[in-house]
Amino acid sequence: MIKSFRDKGTEDIFDRKNTKEARNTCPQQIWRVAQRKLDQINGVVSLDSLKIPPGNVLEALKDNRKGQHCIRITISSGFVLCGLTMV
């Protein structure tokens, strides 16, 4: 499940809030795809399932964030959502 967001815009897209931060994060035309992918990520039961599809890049965090993971997701035309911290 998603524990935190690196930026307010991604969190607002996840929460379906049409804010300035959300509009600056990515084009509104791809919000539905972004929301669907964020919902899928939030509902996973194992970290291994986040490695699929290949456009997802899962990374273990280090130092004081050991035990947490970050994921980068390719949404569309090279647009990437990043900065999600997973439990």
N, C-alpha and C positions, 0 to 999 in steps of 0.2 A: 504494500500500500504506500501511497505517497505520504511522506512525512512533512516535507516543506518544499517551497519553491524558491529558486534563486532570485526571481524578480516578481513584482506585483502584477505585471501584465499577464504572465503565464498563469498565475493563480486566478486572475480575473476571468481569463478565457475558460479555465476549468470550472469556475463558479458561474459561468454564463452571464458575466457582468460586462456591459458595453461601456468600458471606461477609456480614458485617454491612454492609460498605460497599456491596456489590451490592444488598442488600435496601433500603438507604436511597436508592439511586440511582433505582430505579423498581420498580413492583409486579412481583412474581414472575410474575403471570399474563401479562405481555407480554414476558418474557425470551426466549421462543423467537423472537418477531418481531424483537426487538432483536438477538439473536444472528445471525439470518438476514441482517438488514440490515448488521450489522458485517462478516459474512463476505463479503457482496457488495462492500462498500466495500474491504475488504482485497484483493480479487481484481481490481480494475479495472486496465486498462492505460493509460487516459488520463483526465486531469482532467475533460474535457468530458463523459464518461459519468457523472460524479457529479452533474451538473445534472439528471438524470432519476431519479426522478419529480420533479414540481414541489415537493413537500414538502421536498426537499433544498435547503439554502442553502449554497453554496460561497463562501468568502471568502478572498482572498489576504491573508496576514499582512504586516505592515510592519516597518520598522526592522531590528533584529537578527535577525528571523525571516523576512526577505525570501526568497522562493523556496519558502516553505512555505504550506500552505493549511489552513483550518479548515472543518469541515462541521457543520451542524446538521441533524438528521434528525427529521422528525415520525414518531413511531411509532404512536400510537393516542390518540384522544380529546384531541388537543392536547398530548400528552406529547412532549417533545423531548429527544433525546440530543444533547449538544454537547461541544465541546472535543476533537475528534479532530484531531490534526495529521497532515497528509499530506505525503509527500515531493514 
